[in-house]
Each structure stands twice: as structure tokens, then as C-alpha cells.
Amino acid sequence: MKRIGITIGDINGIGPEVALKAVGRSKWPADVEFVFVGPEAAVREQAKALKISVSRKISFQPMETNAAWMPGKIRVDASRLAEESIRRAVAGCLSGELDAMVTAPICKEGFHKAGIKVPGHTEYLAELTKTKNVGMMLIGGGLRVMLVTRHIPVSEVPSALSRRNIREAIELTGQALKLFGRKNGKIGVCGLNPHAGDGGILGREEIELIQPAIRAARKKGWKVSDAVPADTIFYEALNGKYDAVVAMYHDQGLGPLKMIGFEEGVNVTLGLPIIRTSPDHGTAFGIAGRNAASPKSMKHAIALAIEMAGKSNPWK
């Protein structure tokens, strides 16, 4: 029996709604159970208000924290509840009580107001699992995209890049492709600058950082391209030239992916000793409480978590 934990995220966003819909409106294997890591009463309140049934495959993990349901509102109590939900799901995965966790969206502004000083899920999961090298891969629309840098200002990207973190991103991508059944997967690497620097005329990051990291990854046996201009690499990946793309910063990689796979994108954290996936969207406060949210991305995130839970984790 596989037990998949689903954290409720920010209760005032669409997390509980899409989780209920994804579980209840899809056919899942008989040997899969779902554990909602969040207060049962609050989730059932939403389900009743939105006229969404609660699947019999769902059980609930009791929580110490509670929060009022106020759709669309950024509240400290909701963020504290979301943080406890994450901690409990991680503990469950580490103990073997859960086989994987799927996280509903949190509100970073709410976390900041609550004094929870973490940039996002990825960094907090690394902290909780004591993992140094983690990566954020997004999957959707026929693309797999790995990010070297994540939630930092664009102005800080060049100084945040190093030969080491580029190489580590490439290696995590290669390990993930093996996990997904692509043993000899080809990895495309984005340049940072227009035309991948144009031989140093438009920037030297490709010469001084990206190409040396690529050469180091090749020495370890990974099939990696040279630095490719970002305005062509995603087209090439869609046409089968690459099994995954390593992007230098957040919007460089996620803009193309969301353009073609907005409602189906999945985020998977690489490098953790546990399995974690999430839908590739935010709290969507603007439509919270209206029964208007699509569960498609959450459904894909759950399906990927189930698939990964059935395989050997290379980072465990």
C-alpha cells in the first residue's frame, strides 16, 4: 500500500479545493491511500461550501495549529498552519509512514508576516531533511526544466551562478532522467546571455562558468550540450533533441514551460531523501472559494508522486 501525503498549503487559497478535486475525480490504483496533512474540520468545511465530495480514499492527520477559512485573505494563522503541515509531512516521509508528499501552494508573503524565514518550499524541505544539494525541476507541456537559481531577483542571477552549482544542476538532472526511465538522456543547457554570449561579446558567463561546468559534467559521463541560446533550446527540446533543459534562472526556464503547459505543470524537488512533488501554480487567492480552480496540475503532481514512490530513490 502506498500512502501519499498531501499538505493543504495556505487554507485560504485553492490548495484544499484542487486536492479534493484531484483525488475525488480521478481513478487511482487500489493500493494507494491519501493522507491530507491538515485539519479535517476546516477541509470538510470547504468541501461542503464548494459542494465537493470527500473521497473515501482520504484520511486526515491531526494538527496542533488551526486557522479560520477566509478565502483570498493573507493571514498569519493560515501560514503557520501551512508550515506545520509541511513539517509533519516531511516527518512522515522520513519515518516511512508516508511514501511521498505532494504540497499544495503556500503564500510566501504570509510566511514572511508569520516570521517563517524561508524562501520557499524547496529551501525549507532541504533544511528539514538536512540536504545540501537540491534542485527544482518543472515538468509539463512536453518539457522537463531544471533551474540553477530559483527565487532570487534577476539582478542577482549572474553573481549567484558558479561552476559548481551549474554542474550540480546538470548532475541532478541526469539522475532524475534515470529515475524517469531515461538512462542515457540528453541534457540541454541554456546560456545566460542572448545568443549564449556570442563568443564573449554579449557576456562572459558562458565562457567562464557555464562551459567549464558542462565539461566537468561530461567527464562524469553525462550527455550534455554546449551552452545553447535560450530562445532556441526549448523549441529543440520539444522536438526531441533534449530530454531535459537546465535553465540559469527562474523565468528563463518557466516562461516557456508555462506557455505550453500552464494547467498541467508539476514541480519535483530533486536531491531529497524523500519524494516531493507539487502543482506548478500558486495560491490563486483571486479565485479561492469559488469552486473555479482546475485540479489538472495537482492531479499530475499526485500521479508523478505515485510513480516515483514505486522506484528506488537515488538520493536516499
Secondary structure, 3 states (H helix, E strand, C coil): CEEEEEECCCCCCCHHHHHHHHHHCCCCCCCEEEEEECCHHHHHHHHHHHCCCCCCCEEEECCCCCCCCCCCCCCHHHHHHHHHHHHHHHHHHHHCCCCEEEECCCCHHHHHHCCCCCCCHHHHHHHHHCCCCCEEEEEECCEEEEECCCCCCHHHHHHHCCHHHHHHHHHHHHHHHHHCCCCCCEEEEECCCHHHHHHHCCCCHHHHHHHHHHHHHHHCCCEEEEEECHHHHHHHHHCCCCCEEEECCHHHHHHHHHHHHCCCCEEEEECCCCCEEEECCCCCHHHCCCCCCCCHHHHHHHHHHHHHHCCCCCCC
